Amino acid sequence: MSASVDFIVKKTDLRQTAFVPGLASAETALDPGQVLLRVDRFAFTANNITYGAVGELVGYWSFFPAREGWGRIPVWGFADVARSHHEALPAGERVYGYFPMSTHVVLQAGQVSAAAFVDAAPHRAALPPIYNQYTRVAADPAYERAREAHLALFRPLFTTSFLLDDFLAENTFFGARSVILSSASSKTALGLAFLLSEVRRGQCSLVGLTSPANQAFCQRTGYYDRIVTYAEAGSLSRDTPAVLVDFAGNASVVNTVHQALGDALLYSCSVGVTHWEKMAMGAEVPGPAPVLFFAPDHARRRIGDWGAAGLQTRVGAAMHRFLDSAGWLRIVEGRGRAAVESVYRATLDGKIDPCEGHILAL
C-alpha cells in the first residue's frame, strides 16, 4: 500500500468507508504556483459529520473530490509545505486551514501575502471563500505551538459560535428571554453557551438540551442556567419567549420543542446535524420555520464591516477567554488508520465523551 493515503466515505452512506492510495503523494508533479502539503494533524468532531451529512446540499464534498460516489470529509488542522512551485511559499513552512482526511494535498496558491494565501484551484472558485483561506502560522498572532491542538479543535467551531452570538445580539434575540441550545454538549454549542453566559446581555437565560448521559457534563461546565434532557423537552414552558438554536438536527426533537413552546417560540435557528441519522432539514414543524444559519455568509458580512483582520482579532480574543474557561477539556491524540477509523465511527455513533477533543493524523 502506498505511503500516501486518503480516507474516503460513501456519500450516500456515511458508514461505508475506505482507505485508498492518495490522489496526491510525495512524488506528485506540481504545476507552476502549486504547493504540495503534508497534512500533519487535524481535529475531528461532530461538526465534520455535519459536513458529510449535508455534503450534497451545501457543497462540502466539492472541496476535495474523490472517486465517483465517494468523498473526502473536510477537516481543520495543520500541514507543512513538502514541496513548492511558488516562489513565496518555501518548503518547510507550516500552515493552518481546511484539508481532506489525507496524508497529502496539492493546492494552487493564490493571493499570497505574508499572513495567508488561498487555494485558487478552479473547482473551488465558487465555494465559500472562508474555507479556501490558509494561514501561515509564522505570521499568525493567535498561533501558539503549545495550543495547536486547541486551535485545530476550536478555531473553526468557535468562529461559528462567535458569529451565532453576534447574529443573536444583532437581532436582540428576536425579543426572546430564553435561548435553548440542542446538542448542548457539542463543542460549537459550548462555545456559544460560554459567550452567552459571559455577558448574558442582561436579557436571556440559557437552556441546554442534551441526552441523560451528557447531562452532568453540561452542568459541570457552568455555562447553562438549566439542563433539560431530550425526553423532557415536551415540558418546556410557554411562559418565557424563546429562541431555539438547533445543533442536533433531530426532526423529533425540533418538532417536540416547537410543539411545547407554541407561540412562545419566536425564532428557530438550524445550525448542525449532530443527530445526522434523524435530520430535520426540510421537515415541517409547527410555529416558525427553522432558518439555516450558514456561518460563512455572516462572516462575509462582518468582514465587510470590520475587515478580515478585525474579525479574526475579535474571534481570537473571545476564543482565548473560552479556552481559559475550558478546564473540562481533555485532548486525545491518535495517529494511523486504526485511530482515524475508531474516532470517525465513535463520532458517527455519538459515542465520544464530550470532554474529549480528538486530534488525528494519517
N, C-alpha and C positions, 0 to 999 in steps of 0.2 A: 504494500500500500504506500502511496506517495506520502512524503512528509507534509505536503500541503493538503489541508482538509477543509471541506465545507460541511456544516451541519444543515441539512435541509429538511423541510416539513411539507407534507402533503397539504395543499391549500384547502382542500375540501374536507380534510380530516386531520386535525392537529395532533392526533395520537399516532399518526404514521410518520416516522422519522427515519433518517439515514445519514450515515457519514460517507461522503464520497470524495474522490480526489478533487482538490481545489481548482476552481476556474483560474485562479492566479497562484503563482508559485515563485520561489526564489529565482527561477530561470526565465520567467515571463519576459518577453521582449517588450520594451517600452517605446511609445511614440514620443515625439517632442512635447514637452510640457507635462508628461505623465510622471507619477511617482508610485513606487511600489511600497506599501506599508505592511509591516509585520505586526499583526494585532497581538498586543501583549496581554491585556486583561480587560474584562468588561463586566458590568453588573447585569444581573438577571433578576427581574421582579415580575409581579403580576401585570405591570404595565406592558411588558414585552409580549405577554399572552394576548393583551388587547390588540397589539399591532397585528398579530396573526388572525385574531377573531374578526377584525374589521378590515383586514388587509385589502380585500377587493373593493370595499366601499370607499375607503379613504385613500388608497393608493400605496399602502406601506409595502406591498410586495414589489412595487416598481423600482425601489431604490437599488436593490441588489438582485438582479434577475438570476434565476436558476433554470434547470431543465423544465420542459413543458409539464405543467400541472403541479410543480413543486416551487417552493420559495425559501428564501433565507430571511428569518426573522431579524429585524434590525435590533442592535443593542448600542448602548453608550459606554465608552471606555477610552482606553489609551493605546496608542500604537507608535511604533518607531519607523522612520523612513529607512527602508532597507537599501533601496536604490533610487536614484533620481535622474530624470531628464529635464529638470527645471533648475536653472542656474541659481535661483533664490531659495531653494529648499534643499539643503545638503543632506546627505546620508547621515544617519545617527540622530537626527532631530526627533524630538518627542512631540506628539500632538494628541489632542483630545477631540472626540467627536463621535459621529454616528457610523457604525461599522456593521458588517454582516457577522454572523456567527461562523467565522472562518479563521484560518491562520494568516491569510494574506488577502490584500485587496489592492487593486490599481485605481488611482484617482487621477482625474485630469485637472491639474492645479490651475486655478484662475483667480484673478483679483488678489494676488499675493501681496500682503503687507507684512510689516514686522510682527503684527499680532496674530494674523489669521490668513486663511485662504479658503476658497470654495472649490467644491468639485463641480467643474464646468462641463462634465460629460453630457452629451446631448440628451440622453434618456432621462436626466434629472432636471432638465431646464424648466419643465412645467410643474415640478414638485415644490412643496413649501420651502422657501429659502432657508428657514431656520434650521432645517435638517441637513442642508448642504454646506454649512459653515464648519470649518475645522480650526481649532485654537492652537496656536503654537505656545506651548506651556512656558517656554523661556521668557515670554513677554506677557504672561497672564498674571495679573496681580492677585487673583483668587487662588492661584495654584500653590499647594504645599505638598511636597513629596510624601510627607508622613500622613497626609489626609487624602491621598489619591483614591483609596477605596471609597471614602465618604463622598468625594466628588463624583466618581463614577456612578454611585448609587443615587445620589440626591440632586445633582445639578439639573438633570432633565425633569425629574419628578417635582422637585421643589420649585422649579420655574413655573410649572403648571399650577402648583399650589399658590404661588405668589400672584399669578395672573388671575386665578379664580378669586382670591381675596380682593384684588384690585377691582375686578368686574363687579363683585357683590357690593363693595363700598361705593363704587361709582354710581350704582343703581340704588343706593341707600337701602339695600337688602329687599328691594321691591315692597317696602313697607312692612316687612316681617319683623317679628320679635323673637323668632327662633330659627336656627339653621340646623337642619337634620342631615347628617352625612351617613350614607350607607357604606358598607365595607370599611368601617371606621378604623380597622387595624391596618389597612393598606397604607403604603408609605406616602402616597400623594394625599390621601385623606388626613394622615397625621400631620403633614406639613401645613395643610390648610387649617386644621384644628389648632395647631400651635399659633399660627398668625392670628386667628380669630380670638384665641384665648389671651394672646399677648396684649391686645388692645381692647378687644371686645366691643370697640366703637361705642360703648355705653348703651348698646341697643339690644343685642341679641344673646340669648342663651344658646348653648351648643349641645346637641343631642347626637350621640353616636349609635348607629345601628350595626350590630355585629352578631356573630354566632356565639352560642354559650361558651365554646372553647376559648374564644378570644376576649370574653367579657372582662375577666380580671386584668388582662394585659392592658386593655383600653383604659380601664380605671386607673391603673398604676401610672400611666403617662401623665396624668394630671391635666390633660388638655380639655377634657369634656366635662360639662356640668352634669350630664346624665347619660348612662349607657342603657340601651334597650335592645333585647335580643330580637332576632327576626320573628320569632314566634309571638312576641309581644307587640309587634308593630301595629296590629289592629287596635291596640288600646291607646294609641297616640291621641292626645286631647285636641279638640277643636277650639279650646278656649284661647289659644295663642296663635296668631297668624304666623305662618311658617314658610320657609323655602326648603326644598329638597335638593341636595347635591348628591347625585347618584353615581357612585363609583362601581357599584356591583353589576348593574345592567341586568338584574334578575327580574323578569317580567312579573312574576308573582309578587315579589317584594314591592316593586313600584306600584302595582295595582293595589296592594293592601294599604300602602301609605296614602295613596290618592283617595281610596275609599274612606279610610279612617279620618282624614283631615277635612275632606269635603271642601267647602268654600274657604276654609282657613288656610288652604294651600294656595299661596299667591304666585309661586313660580316653581317650575320643575326643571332642573338642570341636569343633563345627561353628560357624563364625563368619561367613564370607563366601563369595562365589562369583566371585572374580576370573576363574576359568575358566568363565564363565557358560554357554557352549555345551556344557559337559560336566558339568552339575550332578549332584552326588551325592546330593542330598536324597532320602531315601526308599529309596535303594539298599541292598540287603542286603550286608553285609560280614562277614567272619569276626571273631570277638572282640567287644569291647564295642560296642554300637550307638552311633553318633555322636549326641551330645546337642547340640541347638541352644542356643547362648549368645545370649540376647536382652538386649542391654545395658540397655534401659530397665527391665526387671524388676529387675536387680541394682541399678541406680541408685535405683529407688524404695525398695528395702530400705535402702540406705546413707543415703538422705535421711532415712529414719525413724530411723536410728542417729545421724547426725551433723548433720542439718538440711541444707537446700539450700545455705546459705552455707558450711557446713563441708565439704561435698563439693566445692563449687566452689573453695574455698581450697586443698584438698589437690590437686585436679587441676591447678589453676593453677600451684602451686609446682613440681610434678613436670614440667609441660609446659615451664616456663621452663628447667629444667635440661636437658630433652631438646633444646629449640631451641638452647641454647648448645652442645650437642654436635654439632649437625647442620651441620657445615661442608660436607658433601656436597650440601646443598640449593641448588638454583638456581630462583628464582621466575621464571616466564614468564607475562606478561600478554597477553591478547588481547581485542579488542573488535569487536563486529559479528557478523553471521550467519556469515560465512566462517570466522572464528576459532572460533566455537562449534561449527559443524559439523565442522571439522577435528579439534579436540581430542576431541569426542564419538566420532568414528569411530576415531581412533587409540587411544583408551582401550578402546573396544569390541573392537578387534582385538589388544589387548595390546601395542601398539607405542609406548607412552610410555616415554621414558628415565626410569628410576626416580629419578634425581637431580633431575628436574624437578617443580615444583609449579605447576600451571596455575590462573591466576585469570582469569576471563572476565566479560564484560558484553555484554548485547544493546543 
